Amino acid sequence: MADQDMLTPGNGSGDPNTGPQAATLAQYVKDLSIENPNSPQVYQWQDQPRVDVQFNINVERVSDEVHEVVIKLDVSARSDSGVQFMIELSYAGLFGLRNFPEEALGPFLLVEAPRLLFPFARQIIAESTQNAGFPPLLLDGIDFGAAYLAQLQAQQQAEGSEQPTGDVTPGDETPQA
């Protein structure tokens, strides 16, 4: 133990007031809707469906050190015969952030937090499609970093075009695919 570096204590034995800290406090389904509007006829259709996936992210400050991050996924499958299914999922997590620099809040809340939540939301979508009588739909990964950067670029272009814009906080940003 004498070899341990005193500047980087392990297992939480250090001073909790130094350095940025992040913790996932809870994860939960905030809203889930599954529609299978053309059953039972849909199970006899032979045409291949087109799957459309849309997402957005919303962040709200719950308290000084706690933020709620919500991934909203809208998934639909349609074919020439009609709608096969529609799923709307809002999956949320509470994240405790202590000693976080202001410039790191956006990247954490809009990139890292959704990246941590997405596998659980993906599983819920797969189970929901299976429970609706279809093969499980396994969503491809989402590059939340690219979506965040695209949102920043769009914001900078809007500011550069001399259109009136308000202050943007992490709670106001909602990247969409």
BAFI-386279 format. One record per atom (N, C-alpha, C): residue in one letter; residue number from 1; x, y, z; atom name. Coordinates in steps of 0.2 Angstrom, whole numbers, plus 5000, padded with zeros to 4 digits. Example, Ala and Ser with C-alpha at 12.3 -4.5 7.8 and 13.67 -1.06 7.14 Angstrom:
type; seq; X; Y; Z; atom
A; 1; 5066; 4972; 5039; N
A; 1; 5062; 4978; 5039; CA
A; 1; 5066; 4984; 5039; C
S; 2; 5064; 4989; 5035; N
S; 2; 5068; 4995; 5036; CA
S; 2; 5064; 5000; 5039; C
! end
This chain:
type; seq; X; Y; Z; atom
M; 1; 5004; 4994; 5000; N
M; 1; 5000; 5000; 5000; CA
M; 1; 5004; 5006; 5000; C
A; 2; 5010; 5006; 5002; N
A; 2; 5015; 5012; 5002; CA
A; 2; 5016; 5014; 4995; C
D; 3; 5016; 5010; 4990; N
D; 3; 5017; 5012; 4984; CA
D; 3; 5011; 5016; 4980; C
Q; 4; 5005; 5016; 4984; N
Q; 4; 5000; 5019; 4981; CA
Q; 4; 5001; 5027; 4980; C
D; 5; 4999; 5029; 4974; N
D; 5; 5000; 5037; 4973; CA
D; 5; 4995; 5040; 4977; C
M; 6; 4997; 5045; 4981; N
M; 6; 4992; 5048; 4986; CA
M; 6; 4988; 5054; 4982; C
L; 7; 4990; 5055; 4976; N
L; 7; 4987; 5060; 4972; CA
L; 7; 4981; 5057; 4968; C
T; 8; 4981; 5051; 4967; N
T; 8; 4975; 5047; 4964; CA
T; 8; 4973; 5042; 4968; C
P; 9; 4969; 5043; 4974; N
P; 9; 4967; 5038; 4978; CA
P; 9; 4961; 5034; 4975; C
G; 10; 4961; 5027; 4976; N
G; 10; 4956; 5023; 4973; CA
G; 10; 4950; 5022; 4977; C
N; 11; 4945; 5019; 4974; N
N; 11; 4939; 5017; 4977; CA
N; 11; 4935; 5022; 4981; C
G; 12; 4935; 5028; 4979; N
G; 12; 4931; 5033; 4982; CA
G; 12; 4934; 5036; 4989; C
S; 13; 4940; 5034; 4990; N
S; 13; 4943; 5036; 4996; CA
S; 13; 4946; 5043; 4996; C
G; 14; 4946; 5046; 4991; N
G; 14; 4948; 5053; 4990; CA
G; 14; 4943; 5058; 4993; C
D; 15; 4945; 5064; 4992; N
D; 15; 4941; 5070; 4994; CA
D; 15; 4935; 5071; 4989; C
P; 16; 4929; 5070; 4991; N
P; 16; 4923; 5070; 4986; CA
P; 16; 4922; 5077; 4983; C
N; 17; 4926; 5082; 4986; N
N; 17; 4925; 5089; 4983; CA
N; 17; 4930; 5091; 4978; C
T; 18; 4934; 5086; 4976; N
T; 18; 4939; 5088; 4970; CA
T; 18; 4938; 5083; 4964; C
G; 19; 4939; 5087; 4959; N
G; 19; 4938; 5083; 4952; CA
G; 19; 4931; 5082; 4950; C
P; 20; 4929; 5082; 4944; N
P; 20; 4922; 5080; 4942; CA
P; 20; 4920; 5073; 4943; C
Q; 21; 4914; 5072; 4945; N
Q; 21; 4911; 5066; 4947; CA
Q; 21; 4904; 5065; 4943; C
A; 22; 4903; 5059; 4941; N
A; 22; 4897; 5058; 4937; CA
A; 22; 4894; 5051; 4940; C
A; 23; 4888; 5050; 4941; N
A; 23; 4885; 5044; 4943; CA
A; 23; 4878; 5043; 4940; C
T; 24; 4876; 5037; 4938; N
T; 24; 4870; 5036; 4935; CA
T; 24; 4866; 5034; 4942; C
L; 25; 4861; 5038; 4943; N
L; 25; 4857; 5037; 4949; CA
L; 25; 4851; 5032; 4948; C
A; 26; 4848; 5033; 4942; N
A; 26; 4842; 5029; 4940; CA
A; 26; 4841; 5029; 4933; C
Q; 27; 4837; 5023; 4931; N
Q; 27; 4835; 5023; 4924; CA
Q; 27; 4828; 5020; 4924; C
Y; 28; 4824; 5023; 4919; N
Y; 28; 4817; 5021; 4919; CA
Y; 28; 4814; 5022; 4912; C
V; 29; 4808; 5019; 4911; N
V; 29; 4804; 5020; 4905; CA
V; 29; 4799; 5026; 4908; C
K; 30; 4800; 5031; 4904; N
K; 30; 4795; 5037; 4906; CA
K; 30; 4789; 5036; 4902; C
D; 31; 4789; 5034; 4896; N
D; 31; 4783; 5033; 4892; CA
D; 31; 4784; 5028; 4887; C
L; 32; 4779; 5023; 4885; N
L; 32; 4780; 5018; 4880; CA
L; 32; 4773; 5017; 4877; C
S; 33; 4773; 5017; 4871; N
S; 33; 4767; 5016; 4867; CA
S; 33; 4769; 5012; 4861; C
I; 34; 4765; 5006; 4860; N
I; 34; 4765; 5002; 4855; CA
I; 34; 4759; 5001; 4851; C
E; 35; 4759; 5002; 4845; N
E; 35; 4753; 5002; 4841; CA
E; 35; 4754; 4996; 4835; C
N; 36; 4749; 4992; 4835; N
N; 36; 4749; 4987; 4830; CA
N; 36; 4742; 4988; 4826; C
P; 37; 4741; 4993; 4822; N
P; 37; 4734; 4995; 4820; CA
P; 37; 4731; 4991; 4815; C
N; 38; 4735; 4986; 4811; N
N; 38; 4732; 4982; 4806; CA
N; 38; 4732; 4975; 4808; C
S; 39; 4732; 4973; 4814; N
S; 39; 4732; 4966; 4816; CA
S; 39; 4725; 4964; 4815; C
P; 40; 4723; 4958; 4814; N
P; 40; 4728; 4953; 4812; CA
P; 40; 4730; 4952; 4805; C
Q; 41; 4727; 4956; 4801; N
Q; 41; 4729; 4956; 4793; CA
Q; 41; 4737; 4957; 4792; C
V; 42; 4740; 4961; 4796; N
V; 42; 4747; 4962; 4795; CA
V; 42; 4751; 4956; 4795; C
Y; 43; 4749; 4951; 4799; N
Y; 43; 4753; 4945; 4799; CA
Y; 43; 4753; 4940; 4793; C
Q; 44; 4749; 4942; 4788; N
Q; 44; 4748; 4939; 4782; CA
Q; 44; 4751; 4943; 4776; C
W; 45; 4754; 4949; 4777; N
W; 45; 4757; 4953; 4772; CA
W; 45; 4764; 4950; 4770; C
Q; 46; 4765; 4950; 4764; N
Q; 46; 4771; 4947; 4762; CA
Q; 46; 4777; 4952; 4760; C
D; 47; 4775; 4959; 4759; N
D; 47; 4779; 4964; 4757; CA
D; 47; 4784; 4966; 4763; C
Q; 48; 4790; 4968; 4761; N
Q; 48; 4795; 4969; 4766; CA
Q; 48; 4794; 4976; 4769; C
P; 49; 4794; 4977; 4776; N
P; 49; 4792; 4984; 4778; CA
P; 49; 4799; 4989; 4778; C
R; 50; 4797; 4995; 4778; N
R; 50; 4802; 5000; 4778; CA
R; 50; 4802; 5003; 4785; C
V; 51; 4808; 5002; 4789; N
V; 51; 4808; 5004; 4796; CA
V; 51; 4811; 5011; 4796; C
D; 52; 4808; 5016; 4800; N
D; 52; 4810; 5023; 4801; CA
D; 52; 4811; 5024; 4808; C
V; 53; 4817; 5026; 4810; N
V; 53; 4819; 5027; 4817; CA
V; 53; 4821; 5035; 4817; C
Q; 54; 4817; 5038; 4822; N
Q; 54; 4819; 5045; 4824; CA
Q; 54; 4820; 5046; 4831; C
F; 55; 4825; 5050; 4833; N
F; 55; 4826; 5051; 4840; CA
F; 55; 4827; 5058; 4842; C
N; 56; 4826; 5060; 4848; N
N; 56; 4829; 5066; 4851; CA
N; 56; 4831; 5065; 4858; C
I; 57; 4834; 5070; 4860; N
I; 57; 4837; 5070; 4867; CA
I; 57; 4834; 5076; 4871; C
N; 58; 4832; 5075; 4877; N
N; 58; 4830; 5081; 4881; CA
N; 58; 4833; 5081; 4888; C
V; 59; 4836; 5086; 4890; N
V; 59; 4839; 5086; 4896; CA
V; 59; 4836; 5092; 4901; C
E; 60; 4834; 5090; 4907; N
E; 60; 4831; 5094; 4912; CA
E; 60; 4835; 5094; 4918; C
R; 61; 4836; 5100; 4921; N
R; 61; 4840; 5100; 4928; CA
R; 61; 4835; 5099; 4933; C
V; 62; 4836; 5093; 4937; N
V; 62; 4831; 5092; 4942; CA
V; 62; 4833; 5095; 4949; C
S; 63; 4840; 5096; 4950; N
S; 63; 4842; 5100; 4956; CA
S; 63; 4849; 5102; 4954; C
D; 64; 4853; 5105; 4958; N
D; 64; 4859; 5108; 4957; CA
D; 64; 4864; 5103; 4954; C
E; 65; 4864; 5096; 4957; N
E; 65; 4868; 5091; 4955; CA
E; 65; 4865; 5085; 4951; C
V; 66; 4859; 5086; 4949; N
V; 66; 4855; 5080; 4946; CA
V; 66; 4852; 5083; 4940; C
H; 67; 4853; 5079; 4934; N
H; 67; 4850; 5080; 4928; CA
H; 67; 4846; 5074; 4925; C
E; 68; 4840; 5075; 4922; N
E; 68; 4837; 5070; 4919; CA
E; 68; 4838; 5070; 4912; C
V; 69; 4840; 5065; 4909; N
V; 69; 4842; 5064; 4901; CA
V; 69; 4836; 5059; 4899; C
V; 70; 4833; 5061; 4894; N
V; 70; 4827; 5057; 4891; CA
V; 70; 4829; 5056; 4883; C
I; 71; 4829; 5050; 4881; N
I; 71; 4830; 5048; 4874; CA
I; 71; 4823; 5046; 4872; C
K; 72; 4821; 5050; 4867; N
K; 72; 4814; 5048; 4864; CA
K; 72; 4815; 5045; 4857; C
L; 73; 4813; 5039; 4856; N
L; 73; 4813; 5035; 4850; CA
L; 73; 4807; 5034; 4847; C
D; 74; 4806; 5036; 4841; N
D; 74; 4800; 5035; 4837; CA
D; 74; 4802; 5030; 4832; C
V; 75; 4799; 5024; 4832; N
V; 75; 4800; 5018; 4827; CA
V; 75; 4794; 5016; 4824; C
S; 76; 4794; 5016; 4817; N
S; 76; 4788; 5013; 4813; CA
S; 76; 4791; 5009; 4808; C
A; 77; 4786; 5004; 4806; N
A; 77; 4787; 5000; 4801; CA
A; 77; 4781; 5000; 4796; C
R; 78; 4783; 5002; 4790; N
R; 78; 4777; 5003; 4785; CA
R; 78; 4779; 4999; 4779; C
S; 79; 4774; 4996; 4775; N
S; 79; 4775; 4993; 4769; CA
S; 79; 4770; 4996; 4764; C
D; 80; 4769; 4993; 4758; N
D; 80; 4764; 4996; 4753; CA
D; 80; 4757; 4994; 4755; C
S; 81; 4757; 4989; 4760; N
S; 81; 4750; 4986; 4762; CA
S; 81; 4748; 4991; 4768; C
G; 82; 4752; 4994; 4771; N
G; 82; 4750; 4999; 4777; CA
G; 82; 4755; 4999; 4782; C
V; 83; 4753; 5001; 4788; N
V; 83; 4757; 5002; 4794; CA
V; 83; 4758; 4995; 4798; C
Q; 84; 4764; 4993; 4799; N
Q; 84; 4764; 4986; 4802; CA
Q; 84; 4764; 4988; 4810; C
F; 85; 4769; 4992; 4812; N
F; 85; 4769; 4994; 4819; CA
F; 85; 4772; 5001; 4820; C
M; 86; 4770; 5004; 4826; N
M; 86; 4773; 5010; 4828; CA
M; 86; 4775; 5010; 4835; C
I; 87; 4781; 5012; 4837; N
I; 87; 4783; 5012; 4844; CA
I; 87; 4785; 5019; 4846; C
E; 88; 4783; 5021; 4851; N
E; 88; 4786; 5028; 4854; CA
E; 88; 4789; 5026; 4861; C
L; 89; 4795; 5027; 4862; N
L; 89; 4798; 5026; 4869; CA
L; 89; 4802; 5032; 4871; C
S; 90; 4800; 5034; 4877; N
S; 90; 4804; 5039; 4881; CA
S; 90; 4808; 5035; 4886; C
Y; 91; 4814; 5035; 4886; N
Y; 91; 4818; 5031; 4891; CA
Y; 91; 4823; 5036; 4894; C
A; 92; 4823; 5036; 4901; N
A; 92; 4826; 5042; 4905; CA
A; 92; 4831; 5039; 4910; C
G; 93; 4836; 5043; 4911; N
G; 93; 4841; 5042; 4917; CA
G; 93; 4842; 5048; 4921; C
L; 94; 4843; 5047; 4927; N
L; 94; 4845; 5053; 4932; CA
L; 94; 4852; 5052; 4933; C
F; 95; 4856; 5058; 4931; N
F; 95; 4863; 5058; 4932; CA
F; 95; 4865; 5063; 4937; C
G; 96; 4869; 5061; 4942; N
G; 96; 4872; 5065; 4947; CA
G; 96; 4878; 5068; 4945; C
L; 97; 4879; 5074; 4944; N
L; 97; 4886; 5077; 4942; CA
L; 97; 4888; 5082; 4947; C
R; 98; 4894; 5081; 4950; N
R; 98; 4897; 5085; 4955; CA
R; 98; 4904; 5088; 4952; C
N; 99; 4905; 5094; 4953; N
N; 99; 4911; 5098; 4951; CA
N; 99; 4912; 5097; 4944; C
F; 100; 4907; 5098; 4940; N
F; 100; 4908; 5097; 4932; CA
F; 100; 4909; 5104; 4930; C
P; 101; 4914; 5105; 4926; N
P; 101; 4915; 5112; 4922; CA
P; 101; 4909; 5113; 4918; C
E; 102; 4907; 5119; 4917; N
E; 102; 4901; 5121; 4913; CA
E; 102; 4902; 5119; 4906; C
E; 103; 4908; 5119; 4903; N
E; 103; 4909; 5117; 4896; CA
E; 103; 4909; 5110; 4895; C
A; 104; 4909; 5106; 4900; N
A; 104; 4909; 5099; 4900; CA
A; 104; 4901; 5096; 4901; C
L; 105; 4897; 5100; 4903; N
L; 105; 4890; 5098; 4904; CA
L; 105; 4887; 5096; 4898; C
G; 106; 4887; 5100; 4892; N
G; 106; 4883; 5098; 4886; CA
G; 106; 4886; 5091; 4883; C
P; 107; 4893; 5091; 4882; N
P; 107; 4895; 5084; 4880; CA
P; 107; 4893; 5078; 4884; C
F; 108; 4893; 5079; 4891; N
F; 108; 4892; 5073; 4895; CA
F; 108; 4884; 5072; 4894; C
L; 109; 4880; 5077; 4895; N
L; 109; 4873; 5076; 4895; CA
L; 109; 4870; 5074; 4888; C
L; 110; 4873; 5076; 4883; N
L; 110; 4870; 5075; 4876; CA
L; 110; 4874; 5070; 4872; C
V; 111; 4879; 5067; 4875; N
V; 111; 4883; 5062; 4871; CA
V; 111; 4884; 5056; 4876; C
E; 112; 4887; 5057; 4881; N
E; 112; 4889; 5051; 4886; CA
E; 112; 4883; 5048; 4889; C
A; 113; 4879; 5052; 4892; N
A; 113; 4873; 5050; 4895; CA
A; 113; 4868; 5046; 4891; C
P; 114; 4867; 5049; 4885; N
P; 114; 4863; 5045; 4880; CA
P; 114; 4866; 5038; 4878; C
R; 115; 4873; 5038; 4877; N
R; 115; 4876; 5032; 4875; CA
R; 115; 4876; 5027; 4880; C
L; 116; 4876; 5029; 4887; N
L; 116; 4875; 5024; 4892; CA
L; 116; 4867; 5021; 4892; C
L; 117; 4863; 5026; 4891; N
L; 117; 4855; 5024; 4891; CA
L; 117; 4853; 5019; 4885; C
F; 118; 4856; 5021; 4879; N
F; 118; 4854; 5018; 4873; CA
F; 118; 4853; 5010; 4873; C
P; 119; 4858; 5006; 4875; N
P; 119; 4857; 4999; 4875; CA
P; 119; 4851; 4997; 4879; C
F; 120; 4849; 5000; 4884; N
F; 120; 4843; 4998; 4887; CA
F; 120; 4837; 5000; 4883; C
A; 121; 4837; 5006; 4880; N
A; 121; 4831; 5008; 4876; CA
A; 121; 4831; 5003; 4870; C
R; 122; 4836; 5001; 4867; N
R; 122; 4837; 4996; 4861; CA
R; 122; 4833; 4990; 4863; C
Q; 123; 4835; 4987; 4869; N
Q; 123; 4832; 4981; 4872; CA
Q; 123; 4824; 4981; 4872; C
I; 124; 4822; 4987; 4875; N
I; 124; 4815; 4988; 4876; CA
I; 124; 4811; 4988; 4869; C
I; 125; 4814; 4991; 4864; N
I; 125; 4812; 4991; 4857; CA
I; 125; 4811; 4984; 4854; C
A; 126; 4817; 4980; 4855; N
A; 126; 4817; 4974; 4853; CA
A; 126; 4811; 4969; 4856; C
E; 127; 4811; 4970; 4862; N
E; 127; 4806; 4966; 4866; CA
E; 127; 4799; 4968; 4864; C
S; 128; 4798; 4975; 4863; N
S; 128; 4791; 4977; 4861; CA
S; 128; 4789; 4975; 4854; C
T; 129; 4794; 4975; 4849; N
T; 129; 4792; 4972; 4843; CA
T; 129; 4790; 4965; 4843; C
Q; 130; 4794; 4961; 4847; N
Q; 130; 4793; 4954; 4848; CA
Q; 130; 4786; 4953; 4851; C
N; 131; 4784; 4957; 4856; N
N; 131; 4778; 4956; 4860; CA
N; 131; 4772; 4958; 4856; C
A; 132; 4773; 4962; 4850; N
A; 132; 4768; 4964; 4846; CA
A; 132; 4767; 4959; 4840; C
G; 133; 4771; 4953; 4840; N
G; 133; 4770; 4948; 4836; CA
G; 133; 4775; 4948; 4830; C
F; 134; 4780; 4952; 4830; N
F; 134; 4785; 4953; 4825; CA
F; 134; 4792; 4950; 4827; C
P; 135; 4796; 4949; 4822; N
P; 135; 4803; 4948; 4824; CA
P; 135; 4806; 4954; 4828; C
P; 136; 4810; 4952; 4833; N
P; 136; 4813; 4958; 4837; CA
P; 136; 4817; 4963; 4832; C
L; 137; 4816; 4969; 4833; N
L; 137; 4819; 4974; 4829; CA
L; 137; 4826; 4976; 4833; C
L; 138; 4831; 4975; 4831; N
L; 138; 4838; 4977; 4834; CA
L; 138; 4840; 4983; 4831; C
L; 139; 4840; 4989; 4834; N
L; 139; 4842; 4995; 4831; CA
L; 139; 4849; 4996; 4831; C
D; 140; 4851; 4999; 4825; N
D; 140; 4859; 5000; 4825; CA
D; 140; 4860; 5005; 4830; C
G; 141; 4867; 5006; 4832; N
G; 141; 4869; 5011; 4836; CA
G; 141; 4868; 5018; 4834; C
I; 142; 4868; 5023; 4838; N
I; 142; 4867; 5030; 4836; CA
I; 142; 4874; 5033; 4838; C
D; 143; 4876; 5037; 4834; N
D; 143; 4882; 5041; 4835; CA
D; 143; 4880; 5048; 4838; C
F; 144; 4879; 5048; 4845; N
F; 144; 4877; 5054; 4848; CA
F; 144; 4882; 5059; 4848; C
G; 145; 4888; 5058; 4847; N
G; 145; 4893; 5063; 4847; CA
G; 145; 4893; 5067; 4840; C
A; 146; 4891; 5063; 4835; N
A; 146; 4890; 5066; 4828; CA
A; 146; 4884; 5071; 4828; C
A; 147; 4879; 5068; 4832; N
A; 147; 4872; 5072; 4832; CA
A; 147; 4874; 5078; 4836; C
Y; 148; 4877; 5078; 4841; N
Y; 148; 4879; 5084; 4845; CA
Y; 148; 4883; 5089; 4841; C
L; 149; 4888; 5087; 4838; N
L; 149; 4892; 5091; 4834; CA
L; 149; 4888; 5094; 4828; C
A; 150; 4883; 5090; 4825; N
A; 150; 4879; 5093; 4820; CA
A; 150; 4874; 5099; 4823; C
Q; 151; 4872; 5097; 4829; N
Q; 151; 4868; 5102; 4832; CA
Q; 151; 4871; 5109; 4834; C
L; 152; 4878; 5108; 4836; N
L; 152; 4882; 5114; 4837; CA
L; 152; 4883; 5118; 4831; C
Q; 153; 4885; 5114; 4825; N
Q; 153; 4886; 5118; 4819; CA
Q; 153; 4880; 5121; 4817; C
A; 154; 4874; 5118; 4817; N
A; 154; 4868; 5121; 4815; CA
A; 154; 4866; 5128; 4819; C
Q; 155; 4868; 5127; 4826; N
Q; 155; 4867; 5133; 4830; CA
Q; 155; 4872; 5138; 4828; C
Q; 156; 4878; 5137; 4827; N
Q; 156; 4883; 5142; 4825; CA
Q; 156; 4881; 5145; 4818; C
Q; 157; 4878; 5141; 4814; N
Q; 157; 4876; 5144; 4807; CA
Q; 157; 4870; 5149; 4808; C
A; 158; 4865; 5147; 4813; N
A; 158; 4860; 5151; 4814; CA
A; 158; 4862; 5157; 4817; C
E; 159; 4867; 5157; 4822; N
E; 159; 4869; 5163; 4825; CA
E; 159; 4873; 5168; 4820; C
G; 160; 4876; 5165; 4815; N
G; 160; 4880; 5168; 4810; CA
G; 160; 4875; 5172; 4805; C
S; 161; 4869; 5169; 4804; N
S; 161; 4865; 5172; 4799; CA
S; 161; 4861; 5178; 4802; C
E; 162; 4863; 5181; 4808; N
E; 162; 4860; 5186; 4811; CA
E; 162; 4852; 5186; 4812; C
Q; 163; 4850; 5179; 4813; N
Q; 163; 4843; 5178; 4815; CA
Q; 163; 4843; 5179; 4823; C
P; 164; 4838; 5181; 4826; N
P; 164; 4838; 5182; 4833; CA
P; 164; 4838; 5175; 4836; C
T; 165; 4842; 5173; 4841; N
T; 165; 4842; 5167; 4844; CA
T; 165; 4843; 5168; 4851; C
G; 166; 4840; 5163; 4855; N
G; 166; 4840; 5164; 4863; CA
G; 166; 4847; 5160; 4865; C
D; 167; 4848; 5161; 4871; N
D; 167; 4853; 5157; 4874; CA
D; 167; 4851; 5149; 4875; C
V; 168; 4856; 5145; 4873; N
V; 168; 4855; 5138; 4873; CA
V; 168; 4858; 5135; 4879; C
T; 169; 4855; 5131; 4883; N
T; 169; 4857; 5127; 4888; CA
T; 169; 4857; 5120; 4886; C
P; 170; 4860; 5116; 4890; N
P; 170; 4860; 5109; 4889; CA
P; 170; 4852; 5106; 4889; C
G; 171; 4848; 5109; 4892; N
G; 171; 4841; 5107; 4893; CA
G; 171; 4837; 5109; 4886; C
D; 172; 4840; 5114; 4883; N
D; 172; 4836; 5116; 4877; CA
D; 172; 4838; 5113; 4870; C
E; 173; 4844; 5109; 4870; N
E; 173; 4846; 5106; 4864; CA
E; 173; 4843; 5099; 4863; C
T; 174; 4841; 5098; 4858; N
T; 174; 4838; 5092; 4856; CA
T; 174; 4840; 5089; 4849; C
P; 175; 4846; 5086; 4849; N
P; 175; 4848; 5083; 4842; CA
P; 175; 4843; 5078; 4840; C
Q; 176; 4842; 5079; 4833; N
Q; 176; 4837; 5074; 4830; CA
Q; 176; 4840; 5071; 4824; C
A; 177; 4839; 5064; 4823; N
A; 177; 4841; 5061; 4817; CA
A; 177; 4836; 5060; 4812; C
! end
